[in-house]
Amino acid sequence: MSLSGFDTALDVQLDQATVDRDYFARGSVSDDAFASATARYATGTAAAQVFATALDQPYDLGSGERIDIYGTVPGQLRPVILFIHGGYWRALGRKDSGFMAPALAEAGIATAVPDYTLAPAVNLTEIVRQMRAALAWLWTNAARQGIDRNRIIVSGSSAGGHLAGTLLSGGWQAAMGLPETPVAAALPISGLFDLAPIARTYPDAWMQFTEDEIALLSPLRQLPARGCPICLALGANEAAGFARQSAAYDTAWRAAGFSSEVFAVPGRHHFDVVLDLADPSTALFGKLVALVESTADQPGRITS
């Protein structure tokens, strides 16, 4: 269900100063808040290593990129969260992104965290290809990794939310040996779903988006024929552009007849909202668990 030709591109009416401000996530928080949140990514992931069950697994021969898996148990096939890191496609990695694994493992849920080659070493087309390869590897090797391939839930923060969205887009799965709907549910966090406004502002300095990438790699413009349940989460204190992105994708997902909700987490900003996934007492953790539970029985899903 391609919307690549639609004439209502997100934020097209906004002046340059507004677009620059509304997508400047770093400018929406203090230096201390940014440093505190991002430090917890790495320290939480380091602490999670005791839950690791398969580290440094190559998932893509072309790039050599790898994936870490946490929280599997011998003799079980567990649902899994495939979590994709953010950083505007040019920062962070899997060693910053496994902090939610202990809490999820205690809830009976595995976690898979892939790396991707960072921009500007590669373009967005290659980054998306790598993430689709990671999903294909996980789906194909699920049983030997202790994962139920019919219960793969994708998530990610910021640019990772965008990449999660590209795994929901239609039309690419067969070429990678996947069924039409390999993803059972999704929780993009602070995601980006239309690249057009991003191409107008500072990330384009290292991304150099092409017109084809904007059309083909914007999840808002490439909806699938069949969509899974999604929850679009974000911090209530996000920069405004990220809130508009989630609202637009929710509207499109619902208009296509799929299940969607937007969940703004009170008191959270762009960088700390994702940390709630490591805390079972939070509402965001509860949303994720509810999505996982919803995948236990989805009549009509094509899974092989």
Helices and strands as residue ranges (DSSP letters): H 16-22, G 25-28, H 31-47, G 48-51, E 52-58, E 66-70, E 78-84, G 94-96, H 101-106, E 110-114, H 124-140, G 143-145, E 147-157, H 159-168, G 174-176, E 185-189, H 196-199, H 204-207, H 211-216, G 219-221, E 230-235, H 240-255, E 260-265, G 273-278, H 283-294
